[in-house]
Amino acid sequence: MNTPSATKLTLVGAGKIGQAIVQLLSTAPEFEVTVIDRDDTALTPLRSNGVRVFEVDITDPVELADYVEGQDMVLSAAPFHTTSIIATAARNAGAHYFDLTEDVESTRVVKGLAIDATSALVPQCGLAPGFVSIAAAELARSFDDIRSISMRVGALPQFPTNAFKYNLTWSTDGLINEYCNPCEAIVDGKMLEVLPLEEVEAFSLDGVDYEAFNTSGGLGTLCETLLGEVETLNYKTVRYPGHRDAIKTLITDLRLSRRRDLLKELLEDAIPITYQDVVLIFVTASGTRNGLLMQETFARKVYASEVNGRTLSAIQLTTAAGICTMADLMREGKLPQRGFVRQEQCALSDFLANRFGSLYLRGKEVTA
């Protein structure tokens, strides 16, 4: 995995997504990968992947700095509350920084750190936020004047069996943030905060019924980018019908939004993890082109599949592919090399042509 000219890359976090990132990068000799985590148990499976691993307290800025110094890139697959510590260490070391956070406040911290950075800071490199903003921006650029964009994304079990019609597929902390935090949107040309779990809508794709509702973080920085250009912009999470009512009972009626540790404990104790999942991406834009009002849609389903001899869930695959693609494009000089970099600054064609981004094409196109 090591070559004399390899890009030195430190991955912070060896959880489900961190493991998937290593699986993708293990076949890329251009990267010399080191993985750090404070849980040695999580690091153990990676010792056979040809990467260096170290048990490190990633919440200790001094200890973390020792393992970031001299690196070309830092990828964070760690919890959102560690974002400021890891991003600061990367910025101070002059390393390009990438993360997967959906947390709006964490991204604002990264944006502030990027003001005087000598390297690039690229947050929100996953699926949503992440790839979905790249797809939406590409649709927007195809119109002379853009009127509206709706973004719908869901990571769903292929075989729902419980009352929630849902299985845990990724970070429970991230899921709770999405369900509890305020959501950004553009309504009538103005940027607003709207309530999570509201504005429920129903739709069908490929003959399957779904519901969608407001959740936080999925838009990334797209509201700021398109403010003044689009009348309507919103993001909603996709679930099977009935999920929203069940989860709202916990979060709103039982007021567990104020007791998030308890909510996390309940969800992880009652709802099993699954690797048999599907990621649904459904982005629709309308606007004028050559004087005509037109609509364009990007819609795909991506399923769990085998990558380099290991089965990855659909959410692992799409999330890891997102951050690995952005790091690879940075290495190739196809992204800005300094300051705050938004996902929508990446061309969709560059993303899908990349060896990691092309994993999104393993899915299938779907029709409304």
Buried (B, 14 or more C-beta within 10 A) or exposed (E): BEEEEBBBBBBBBBBBBBBBBBBBBBEBEBBBBBBBBBEEEBBEEBEEBEBBBEBBEBBEBEBBBEBBEEBBBBBBBBBBEBBBBBBBBBBBBBBBBBBBBBBBEBBEBBBEBBEEBEBBBBBBBBBBBBBBBBBBBBBBEEBEEBBBBBBBBBBBBEEBEEEBBBBBBBBBBBBBBBBBBBBBBBEEEEBEEBEBBEBBEEEEBEEEEBBBBBBBBBBBBBBBBBEEBBBBBBBBBBBBEBBBEBBBEBBBEBEBBEEBEEBBEBBEEEBEBBBBBBBBBBBBBBBEEEEEEBEBBBBBBBBBEEBEEEEBBBBBBBBBBBBBBBBBBBBEEBBBEEBBBBBBBBBBEBBBBBEBBEBBEBBEEBEE
